[in-house]
Amino acid sequence: MAPTAVLFSRLRPPSLVARTSSSHTPYFPTERQRLSAFLTLMKPRVMVLAVFTALVGLMIAPGHLDPLLASIAVLAIAAGAGAAGVLNMWYDADVDAVMTRTVGRPIPRGRISRAEARAFGLVLAGGAVAVLAVAVNVTSAALLAFAIFFYVVVYTMWLKRSTPQNIVIGGAAGALPPVIGWAAATGEVGLEPLILFLIIFLWTPPHFWALALNRADDYARAGVPMLPVVAGRAATTRHILVYSILLVPISLLPWGLGLAGAIYGVAAVTCGALFVGLALRLRRAGAFYRRAAHSLFGFSIVYLFVLFAALLADSGGKASAIVLAWTSIIVSAVGA
């Protein structure tokens, strides 16, 4: 039997039913707690980044989208991102129940049932896609539907539990928001949003593996074949460094092709150098890798925000974009 097969024959996650059938006192959440739990299911912190990158794609696109329609598009994309998070938590409830990082989520804690989460996620997803199609255009709605499908079915249901390259392929779903935003404004997909897609696609593996390095025991206990579990720390830090280096020239493409100005160019060069520096530091950290991994993970979030904020700043001084950006972030962060 192959080493990976042996490993995962020993890492079968216990069912959620088995975990919750203990003799603990039944828990009856209040309506306010249930409302908060439904919002938590939408992964608002993750949603903020997806909505912001979608907003940038929408605002830097050529042409003009009515402010009301732009707001509807952003809210629909936020709802779609939230629906993907809900359906992810619905399917992964058994895994969440045995991981320290996720055991406090609404379904393992008994605040929301799996059936309720599934129904909520499907209704939210369907509503988001329908609103985007009717109010904005079919192209952006189709892309949103595909992103939700890819994240829930391809990544969550298939790749996450079957291959250590899960986050590499599955990262395509998280890279689609700027393409959806661009399509909402133009009705089509161009070179510019595809470059933004590629930036997020290459950013996702080092971002997520930096987190997974410090959660390897959790993933091993749950039977999830994240790269640190299957390949070990040394191989993971090598992969992180490779992806970080590949990210730098791709992040410079908007500047090099004349799609962004000096503000973006300086941000991309500076942040790219810092990203590679932190990845190199992690690669050389040896036994003291945890702090280095945490630093890289934290900076990776700042990196993407700064890069896309620089694109927005270079987009011709659209003041309304800044207002809409903050509005979107605040709305997305409710319940975070």
Disulfide bonds with the S-S distance in Angstrom:
none
